[in-house]
Amino acid sequence: GRPLILDPAQRDAADALVASWLPGSEGAGVADDLFGLRPFTGKLPVTWPRSLAQEPINKGDANYDPLYPFGYGLTTK
């Protein structure tokens, strides 16, 4: 894949962001979370850059200031 850059207007308009990419057989589980049938939990397995100028971005880089860092995530509990 490639990085998805969210502009400030998109971020401000959203209450939440779910990155499920290609869930395949796990898609039903993602749907259960979205419809409140299970508590939603998750952490990012990647670093989410603020802009394309930050690509490539890796934890530990000198100017590491991502939009969402590796391991970022919240729960609904």
C-alpha positions in Angstrom: 0.0 0.0 0.0 0.9 3.6 0.2 0.5 6.3 2.9 -2.9 7.9 3.3 -2.6 11.5 4.1 -5.5 13.1 6.0 -5.8 16.9 5.7 -6.8 18.9 8.8 -10.4 19.4 7.6 -10.8 15.6 7.2 -9.4 15.0 10.7 -11.6 17.7 12.3 -14.7 16.3 10.6 -14.2 12.7 11.9 -15.0 11.4 15.3 -13.0 8.3 14.7 -10.8 6.5 12.2 -10.8 2.8 11.6 -8.0 1.4 9.4 -9.0 -2.2 8.5 -7.3 -2.3 5.1 -8.2 -5.6 3.5 -9.9 -7.5 6.4 -10.9 -10.6 4.3 -12.4 -13.2 6.5 -12.0 -10.9 9.5 -14.4 -8.3 8.0 -17.3 -9.7 10.0 -15.4 -9.0 13.2 -14.7 -5.4 12.1 -18.4 -5.0 11.4 -19.3 -6.3 14.8 -17.0 -3.7 16.4 -18.5 -0.9 14.3 -22.1 -1.8 15.1 -21.3 -2.0 18.8 -21.7 -5.8 19.2 -18.2 -6.0 20.7 -16.0 -3.4 22.4 -13.6 -1.8 19.9 -9.9 -2.0 20.6 -6.9 -1.6 18.4 -3.5 -0.2 18.0 -1.8 0.9 14.8 0.8 -1.5 13.4 2.4 1.3 11.4 3.3 5.0 11.8 0.8 7.4 10.2 2.6 10.4 8.6 1.3 14.0 8.7 2.3 14.6 5.1 4.0 13.0 2.2 7.1 15.0 3.0 7.6 12.8 6.0 7.8 9.6 3.9 9.5 7.3 4.7 8.9 7.7 8.4 10.2 5.4 11.1 10.1 5.3 14.8 13.4 6.7 16.0 14.0 9.0 13.1 15.6 12.4 14.1 12.5 14.4 13.1 9.9 11.8 14.1 6.6 13.7 14.5 3.9 11.6 13.0 0.2 12.3 12.9 -0.4 9.0 14.7 2.7 7.1 16.1 3.3 3.4 15.9 1.1 1.7 18.5 -1.4 4.5 18.7 -5.0 3.5 19.5 -8.0 3.9 21.7 -10.7 1.7 23.0 -14.5 2.1 23.5 -14.4 0.7 27.0 
